[in-house]
Amino acid sequence: MLSLQSDPRQYNLNLQQLQQQQQQLVQQQVARVPYNAGTDHHREDSSLALASASISSKSFLVNDARSVFPNKFVYGFLCLLVDETRIIRGISFNCTKIKDIHVIIPVDEDMLLNLAHQNYKAGNYKQALEHSKAVYERNPRRTDNLLLLGAVYYQLHDFDLCIAKNEEALRIDPQFAECYGNMANAWKEKGNIDVAIRYYLIAIELRPNFADAWSNLASAYMRKGRLTEAAQCCRQALALNPRLVDAHSNLGNLMKAQGLVQEAYNCYLDALRIQPTFAIAWSNLAGLFMEAGDLNRALQYYKEAVKLKPNFSDAYLNLGNVYKALGMPQEAIVCYQRALQSRPDNAMAFGNLASVYYEQSNLDMAILNYKRAIACDAGFLEAYNNLGNALKDAGRVEEAIHCYRQCLSLQPSHPQALTNLGNIYMEWNMMSAAAQCYKATLAVTTGLSAPFNNLAIIYKQQGNYADAISCYNEVLRIDPLAADGLVNRGNTYKEIGRVNEAIQDYLRAIAMRPAMAEAHANLASAYKDSGHVEAAIKSYKQALVLRPDFPEATCNLLHTLQCVCDWDDREKMFIEVEGILRRQIKMSVIPSVQPFHAIAYPLDPMLALEISRKYAAHCSVVASRYSLPSFNHPPPLPVRGGGRNGRLKIGYVSSDFGNHPLSHLMGSVFGMHDRENVEVFCYALSPNDGTEWRLRIQSEAEHFIDVSSMASDMIARMINEDQIQILVNLNGYTKGARNEIFAMQPAPVQVSYMGFPGTTGATYIHYLVTDEFVSPMCYSHIYSEKIVHLPHCYFVNDYKQKNLDVLDPSCQPKRSDYGLPEDKFIFACFNQLYKMDPEIFTTWCNILKRVPNSALWLLRFPAAGEMRLRAHAAAQGVQPDQIIFTDVAMKQEHIRRSALADLFLDTPLCNAHTTGTDVLWAGLPMVTLPLEKMATRVAGSLCLATGVGEEMIVNSMKEYEEKAVSLALNRPKLQDLTNRLKAARLTCPLFDTARWWVRNLERSYFKMWNLYCSGQHPQPFKVAENDLEFPYDH
C-alpha cells in the first residue's frame, strides 16, 4: 500500500486564475508550444511541437461573417480578438445578430494561422483544420503552418496525413527538428516504434536541447521494453526542462514498471506540483492505487482526472474498471459510455462494456459490444476470445468456434482461446480434439492450471487414473491453494479405492475454503466408504448448512442415514428426495440417487426405471467422448452344437473377479462352460487382489484378460477384435462398473446378469437374465431389457463346489462361541442395515413380543446402526437382551454360524440375495415377503429353488408376522421344514450349479444368438430344459 504524505490536490491552481492567464496568452506569439496528445495513463505521453505564428495589423474583408466563420464559437472568439488588437475600434459586435453586420477587414494569413493555433489549443481541431487549410491555400510553403496541419491531423487520428504534412515541411526545411518529432509521434501511433525511434533521434541530433523529443523518445523505448534507455531519456528531458510534466509522468510509469512504486508515486506527485491540472498524472496516480488494491483512492483520483479533462477517454475507461471491481456495474457502464463519447473508436472501452453486460448475462449486448470492439481493432485478441465465450453461452456454438479460431489465426498460441476451443470439443465429446487443444495450451504457457484440470477430467473419464492424478498434481503445483484441484484429485483417489488419500485432500480443501459445500459432501462420501458413518452424516449436514439446495448432499445424506437406521425424518426426506428425482428427470439431469440405491428405496418402480435410463444415457455420452467409429460385429451365422460353425463366444465383463460376493457365487461357472460349444472370455476391470477367488477364476476360465489399466475404448476394441458374440455385464450399476464399454456396443448381443438386481434402462443392453418368479411378465413394463426366464432360479451360487465342508456336523460352532443364549428362540437377519425400514423392524418387534423367550440376532453392518436399532426396539417395548449384535464374520464362518439361528427374517424392500443363499445352504429356513421390484423378489426365488419354498413365502406384512410367530411357536413344524431344507441341499436346483444352472444359461445364450442370426429383434423368452428348439440339445 502506498503511503501518501499529502494529497496532491492541494497544489491545484484556482481555475478562474488559470483561465485569466490563458486569455492573456491569446495575444502572445506561440513558439513551438508543446501539446500533450496522449490519453492512456498506462502508456507514455507524447508532446506535439507547433511552429510560431503571430497576429499582425493587416486587415481583411468580412462581407458575411457567417460565410467565413460559420461556427458561432469561432466567430465570437474573433470578436474578442478584433477588439483586443484594436483592428476595429469603436464597433460593438452582437454575435447573435452578426448576419446583419457587414464589415470590411483586410485578410491576413498570420491572423488565420493564429486562429488555427487558438482553436487547436482549445481542442477545436476541425475549426483549426479549416483555418490552417486556408493558410495552406494562400501559402503552401509555410513550414510553421505545415507543422500545425500535421499536428491537427494527429489529433484527428489521421496519422498518414500527419506524416505527409511533416514530410512536406521537411522538403522545404530539412533541419526542422519539430517535424521529425511529430512524425515520430505519428509512426508510434501507427505501431511502428522502430521508425518512431529513428525520427526522435534525428530530431534530437538536429536540436540536442529538444526536451519534448527526449521525453517522447523515452515513451518509444518504453513501448519496446527498453526501460533503462527510456529512464535515461526521461532524465535528460527533465535536465533540459525540469517543468516538463510529461517526462515526470513517464518516468513514474517507468518506475512503476520496475516495481518501484514509491518512486513512481513521487514522480506523479512532482508532475502535479508543477501542473496541478495535469489530468494524465492524476490518472497515472489512480492506476498506481488501483494496482495496490486501494480502489477507493483510485476512484477519487480518476474522478479528478476526468473533472480536469472531461474528454479523457482512457481515464473514463479505467474509472469504469474501478467501478466494476467495486461491484457497481451500472456506474461502470456509464463510464465506458463516456469513454466512447470522447473516443468512439476506443476498442478497449467497447470490450470492457461488453464484459459488464456479459457478467449481467445480457448476452445480446455483450455480443454487440464485443463485435464493436473488433470493428475498432481487428487485432483485438481478447475481444475475439470473449466474443466466443458470449456466443457459446448464447447457444451459438459454431460462431463461438469461429471466434476462437479467428483469435488463434492472429495468435496461434493464445492460451485462453485454445482452452476455450478445447472446452467446446470436450462438451461435444470430441475428446481427442479437446486433449490436443489442452496440450497445445500447455506447450505455450506454464502458468495455467485449467488445461491440466481439463486433461485430468478426460483421462479420468477414460479410466486413465494415473495420468489424471498426474495432471491434478500439476494443477496443485501451479496453484497450491487450488481447493477445486484438491477436491478433484480426492475424487480420483476415491474412485480407485485410495480413500484415505481422498480424505486428506478433502480436508486440505476445506481448510483452504471452509465454505466449500462440495468438499464437505465429498468428504462425507469418503468417510462413509471407509466406515466412518457418523463422520459422514456430520459432513453431509455441514454441506447442507452451507448450501441448502444441494440435491446430491440431500440424497446421499438420506442413504447414509438409512445405512445406520436413523429413521427420525425418513418419511419427510423420502418425499423431498422423490421430488428432487422427478425434477431432475424432467430436466434431463443425472439423478442424484444412483440406481443401486434406488433398488432399496420405497420408490415407484417406474421412477426407478427412469433413474436407470438417465444413468444409461450418461454412459452413452461418456462412450461418445472416445469418438470411436461403429464396430463391425461377427457375421450372424448360427452356431451348431458339437463345435460346428465354431463355438459361441461369450464375454464376461466385471470389476468383481476377486474377493467379492459375485466371485463367491460364480467362481466355478467360468470353468464349467462346455468348451466344445462355448468359448469363454473374462475381462477383469479390477487389478489382481491376490486372493484365492481371483486365482481360481483366472486359472479355470478359458481366457482371462486383465484390462484394469486400459482405457474403456481400448477394452471395447479388444472385445470386438476377439469377435465376442454375447457380451455379459456382471456389474450393472455397482462399484467399479464401466458401462460405457457396453454403450460402445462392441458385441452384437449384450446381456445384463447377476451384478445388479434391477433394470439397466439401457437400449444397448438387449436382455436381462432372470427367472419367472423374480421378474414375472406382468412386471415386464418396469424393465428396459427383454426378459429371459431361466428355469428354477436365476441366482447362481458355488456352494456345492466350494463350501461342502460347511455341512460337516463336526465343524459346527456352538452358540456360546458368539455369546448367543442357549435357551432362547433366535430369529436372525444378517442383511446390511440399509435394507431395513421402520415397518419391518416394527414387525420384528411385534414378533419378539409375541414369542416368549425369543431374541433377534443382527450384524454390526455397520456398527454405527446398533445404538439406533436398540433405541427403536426399546421404544416398542422390546427388552434389551432380546436384541443381539455380533460382528461381521468371514465367509465360511458366516455360513457355519448361520445354522445357530432358528429362523431367518428377510427384509422386504431389498431381500437377502447372497445372504439368502448363505442361510439356505446352512439349512436355516426363512420368511420372505416379495413385492414388485426385482430386488424384492430374489429371496422368494431362492426359496422356491430349494423345493420347500412355498412354506417360506408370504403375501403381506400381516402374514409375515403370523408366519414367523407360527413357526417359532410350533417347533416340530419348524424342525420338519429345517430337516427337509437340509436334505434338499445336495439335490435341489438352487445348489446344482453345473447341471441346472450353467447348462440352462448356455441354452439362453444360444437362443439369443439364433434370434440375432435370424434377423429378429431381441424378444423375451423362457428357457426350457431338453427343448429341441435349442441346437445345444440336439
SEGU-148590 format. One record per residue (C-alpha): x, y, z. Coordinates in steps of 0.05 Angstrom, whole numbers, plus 5000, padded with zeros to 4 digits. Each point is the difference from the previous one (the first is absolute). Example, Ala and Ser with C-alpha at 12.3 -4.5 7.8 and 13.67 -1.06 7.14 Angstrom:
BEGIN
524649105156;502750694987;
This chain:
BEGIN
500050005000;502550694984;501150505056;497950694978;502950555042;495550524969;494350044950;502850274935;493550374986;502450545048;504450254942;494050144955;499950704973;493750415004;496549844935;497650714991;507150255006;502349494949;494650224951;502250725008;507249824987;498249604938;495950594972;506150455010;504149524958;495250034942;503550624972;507049745011;504249654948;499749245004;507049734988;500249234993;494849915055;500149295028;493249674999;498649345035;496649534952;500149385043;493949745036;501949325027;502650065070;502949304996;504550224943;505050554988;497650684978;502150354935;500750754990;498850334933;504250604981;496750594965;503650534961;499450755014;494450444974;498450735013;494450504995;501450584954;496450664990;498149844928;492650034988;495449544960;493150044971;493849695034;493850064956;496049475038;503249775064;496149345000;502449834931;507350045024;498949775071;493849575003;501549765070;497050485051;505549845050;505550174951;496550644978;499150215072;507349875012;501750434939;495850575030;504249975062;506449974960;498250594956;498150415060;506449835037;504750164942;496450654985;499349834926;493050285002;498850535051;493450235028;495749464969;495949545045;498549304972;493749645018;501649284984;492849794997;498550514945;506549984963;496649854934;497550714997;507050305006;504550094940;507050215020;505950114954;506249675032;506449874960;501949254996;506549785034;502849284998;503450125067;493350155031;497149354971;506049615026;499250315068;492649815000;502049294981;504849995059;494750245048;494949494976;505349465005;501550195072;492650015016;499249304972;495850244941;504049604950;495250044941;499850765004;507550015007;500549574938;495550484962;504350605016;506549644989;497649754932;498250724982;507150215016;502649414959;495950234940;503250695005;507149755015;501349254992;507450095017;498950295068;503449485045;497150235066;493049894970;502049324972;502349815070;493450235029;496149634946;503849365018;498350115074;492650104984;499849364959;503549645057;494550215048;494849784950;503449324997;501850084927;507249805010;501649904927;498250734983;503850225062;506349654973;498750284930;499650735023;506349945043;503749684941;497650584956;502950495051;506649625002;500750044925;499950755010;504150015064;503949355011;502650265067;493050095031;500949575063;492850085023;497549664936;504349395014;497349995071;492750034977;501149494946;502949545052;493750095042;495749804941;504249394984;499649795073;492450034997;500149594936;503849475040;506750074964;504250155061;506749894966;498650544948;497550465056;506549905039;504150164937;496350664990;500550205073;507549894996;500550444937;496050555035;504749975060;506150004955;497450634966;498150315066;503549685060;496150435050;493349774972;497049795066;493449754971;503749554952;504049705057;493649885038;496449684941;506149574984;499449745071;492949824984;502149614938;505449635038;494949815052;495649704945;505949574979;501649795071;506650375000;498750285069;507050205018;500750434938;493150285011;501850225070;506350334975;496050394948;494950235052;505550255045;503350364941;493450334983;499250225072;507150275001;498350434941;493150195026;498649825073;492850244991;498549504945;494249645032;499749464946;507049785017;498549985075;493849584985;503749534952;505649915050;494849815050;497349484952;507149734993;500949955074;493349655006;502049504946;506149835040;496049905064;502650645031;493250225024;502150555048;504650304947;494449994950;495450345049;505350555011;500650124925;492550084991;499950465060;505750424969;495850074937;494050245040;504250505040;502050314935;493249954967;494349835049;495249974941;504149464964;494549484992;504649464974;504150015064;493649945041;498049404957;506849685007;499850115075;493149675002;502849414962;505449925052;494949965056;495549544959;505549504992;501650065074;492849805015;497950685028;493950064956;496950585038;506250444991;500449784927;492850204991;501350685031;505950154954;496849754936;494250465015;505050575008;503049834932;493450014963;497850635035;506350354975;499549694931;492849824985;501849684933;505349555032;497749354969;504949525033;499050315069;492549864993;501849304977;504149875062;494950345045;495049504972;504849445017;500350245072;492450035005;499749294970;505049755052;495850335055;493949624976;496550624971;498549774929;495150564982;505150545018;505249614960;495549994939;499050765004;507650105003;501349554940;494650374961;503350675019;506749724976;496849834934;496850694993;507050295005;503149484955;495049594959;505549534975;502349805071;500049254990;501849875073;494050395023;495449594956;503349375025;499350185074;492850234989;498649334969;503149645059;495250355048;494149804958;502849294997;500449975076;492850245003;498149434953;497850524949;503049594944;497050404942;503250655024;506549645016;500449704930;498350674968;505450385037;505349464991;498750054926;500650765003;506749915036;502449564944;497550494948;504450535033;506049545007;500149404954;506049725039;496550035068;501549285022;496250025066;493850274966;499949414953;501049525058;494750335044;495150064942;500949254992;498249905073;493750434993;497849654936;501149325032;495750195060;494750244951;499949324968;503350254936;505649495005;502250004927;500950755002;503949935065;504749504968;501050494942;502050545051;504949565036;503049794934;500450734978;503750165064;504749414987;501250224928;502750655029;503849665056;500449244993;502649945071;494450395034;499049575062;492950225018;497449904930;503349314997;496949815067;493150264981;500149644934;502149375037;494150105048;495250004941;503149384971;499449685068;492750175005;499049724930;503349365025;505850114951;505049795053;506049914955;499250704970;498850295070;506349665027;504050284941;497650715017;501849935073;506849714983;501350574951;498350495055;504949675047;505350024946;499750774998;498850175073;502249745067;495650415045;493049744984;496949465042;493449944961;502849584942;503149515050;493449965037;496149874936;505049494975;499249655067;492549974990;501049684932;504949495026;495549845059;494049904955;504149534957;502149605061;507250254996;500550175074;507650035004;500450564949;494050345030;503450035068;506550254967;496050574969;496750185066;507050015031;502050514948;493850425016;502150015073;507350154982;497850624961;494950215053;501349675067;493750345028;495449714946;494649685043;496449764938;506249634978;500549655067;492749794997;500849744929;506249615017;496549745062;494249764956;504949624957;503449685060;493249805027;497949694934;506049544999;499349815073;505450445030;494950275050;504950255053;503750434950;493350264975;498150195072;506550385009;498850404935;492950185021;502350225069;505450444969;494950304952;495450165059;505750325038;501050464941;492650134986;495849835060;493650204964;501149534941;493949555005;502449514947;506349855041;495849845062;495349554959;505749624967;503549935068;493549705026;499949504943;507249805014;498549935075;494149554983;504249564954;505249935055;494949805052;499850665038;492550084993;498950505057;505450464971;496649934932;493350225027;503250605034;503550214936;493849924957;496150435048;505450534998;499850004924;492550135004;500950565050;504750334951;495649854940;492949805017;498149894927;505149444989;496449394971;505949525002;501450155074;492649925017;499449334965;506649735026;498350225071;493549614994;503849384978;505150075056;494550085051;496849374972;506549635009;499850125075;492449955007;499150745019;492750054982;498050635037;498550414937;499649414952;493150124971;501150754992;506849894967;497349474952;494650494978;505350544989;504649524963;494549744955;498350724982;507450134983;500349384956;493750164961;502550714988;506849754977;497149494953;495350524970;506150464990;504249424970;504950075057;503649385027;496149815063;503350105067;497949305022;504049454968;496249404970;503249535051;497350425057;493250074967;498949245002;499850035076;495550625005;492450005003;499650334932;495049884944;503149474954;498850454940;504050555034;505649505013;499849834925;500650734981;506050085047;503449414966;498450294932;503450665017;506249645024;500149584937;499450624958;505950305038;504149384985;498450104926;502550725006;506449755033;500949484945;499150524945;505750415030;504949484972;497750164929;500249264980;497249794933;494649485001;502649295009;499449454949;496849415035;501149264987;495849744942;493149755020;501449264988;496249505043;504449595045;498449265001;501349525057;506349585001;504450574977;497250054930;500850704970;504650155058;498250135073;495650535030;504650535028;497650275067;503450595034;499150165074;501950705023;500750145075;503950395052;498349465051;504749434981;503049945069;497750005072;493050234986;493149685006;499649924924;506249564999;497649635062;493749824961;502649914929;507149765012;499049334967;495450224944;505450264953;503649335000;493649594996;497950254931;500049464947;506350154961;497649584942;494550504986;501950645038;506450415002;500450445063;503850655008;500450365068;501950734998;502250245069;498950745013;503649985067;507249825014;502049345032;498350015074;504349385013;494249605029;498249274987;493650244966;503850384947;505049444991;494649494991;496250384946;506450194965;502349284997;493349674982;497350494947;502249844930;502250724988;501350495057;502350704982;501850545051;497850654967;500150415064;505450474975;496850104931;495550574978;492849814987;500550104925;506049534996;496149475039;494250074952;504749934941;503149375031;493149695012;498150154928;506549724973;498949375041;493549934960;495749945062;492849824981;496650035069;502850525048;497749955072;500150585049;501249725070;500350695033;493950404981;500150635042;504649745054;506850265023;505549934948;495249954941;502150284933;493449974963;502550474946;503449384971;493149704987;497550674974;505349954946;496649344979;506149584985;495749374995;493649884962;496249715060;500950305069;497149725065;499250225072;500849475053;501249905075;503750635021;494150475001;493049765021;496150494959;499250304931;505950364968;495350464961;505049934942;497949914928;506849684987;498649445050;495449544963;498449465051;499349925075;501149295025;495249865057;494649505018;492549964999;499050145074;504950585005;497650354937;493149754980;497650254933;494550395034;505650465024;503750044933;498250734993;504950195056;505949724959;503350294938;503149344980;496649394971;498849505055;503349314997;497249505050;504649455023;496949395031;499749985076;504350595026;504450474961;504450145061;506149554993;504449775057;506349585008;498849695069;499649284977;506950074970;503250465051;496449935067;498549265008;504149985065;495050475031;495149425003;504649585043;496649955068;506749945035;501850704976;493850345028;501250555051;496150085065;495650585021;504650145058;505650154951;496450644981;496650175066;493349754975;495049765052;499149245000;492850025025;497050534955;496549944933;504550414954;497350374941;505550274954;501150504945;507150064972;498350524947;503550674997;496250495043;498250464941;495049474977;495850095063;494450495009;495450215058;494349564977;503949354998;503650165065;493450145034;497549334975;506249675029;498850335066;492849754999;502649304987;504950045058;494550235046;495449434978;505249445003;502249875072;507449955016;502050224930;505650454973;501950334935;507249904975;502650574956;506850194972;503950645012;499550134926;501950565014;501450065074;497250715003;493049734992;499949585063;498550575048;494250254958;496849324991;500549865074;496550665013;494549844949;498949325033;499850285070;494950534977;495549434979;500549625065;505249494980;504849795055;507450184991;502249275003;495349834942;504550394951;506749674987;505550294955;506349654976;505650224954;500249814927;503849344989;504049704943;496049624947;500649285024;499350185073;493950424983;496649414965;501749525056;497550445056;493650174962;497549315020;500150225073;493750414988;493149704997;496650424947;502450544951;495850624992;500850334931;499550744983;494450124949;502550664970;506549674978;500649265012;505749575023;503449804936;506949715013;498249985074;493749624983;504049484963;504849965060;494649865051;496349504956;506549624989;500950005075;493149685006;496750605032;492750124978;497650714987;493850424993;499950474941;494950484970;500850144925;497750674973;500450264928;507150204984;505349494984;504150115063;493949855043;498749324969;506849654998;499449665068;493349694979;503249714938;505749715042;495049685046;495949694943;506349714968;501249595064;493549634989;497050235067;499150734985;492450035001;500449945076;504750605006;496650524955;494450465023;495650514966;499150565051;503350315060;494649725045;501149304972;507550115009;499150115075;495249425007;504649524962;506050185043;496149945065;496749354978;506649664982;503250245064;494449745043;499249354962;506949715009;498549314968;497450344937;506150454996;504749405013;496649614944;501050594952;507350065021;501349264990;496950004930;504050624981;506549685024;498549354963;498750374935;506550384998;503949494959;494549854951;495750634991;500950454938;502250595044;506749695016;501149564938;504250504962;502749564945;493849614982;494450495009;503050684995;506050024951;496549584947;493750415004;504050644994;503549734938;493349824970;497850735010;506450244965;498749554940;492850254995;502350735002;505149874945;495349624955;494750555006;505450494979;502249574942;492849944975;499650754996;494950065056;500250555052;501349785072;493849705031;498149695067;500449255006;500049445051;505549475002;497449305002;504349405016;500949484945;496250434951;501849814928;499550734980;507050085027;505649724956;503849865063;495049465019;500049644932;
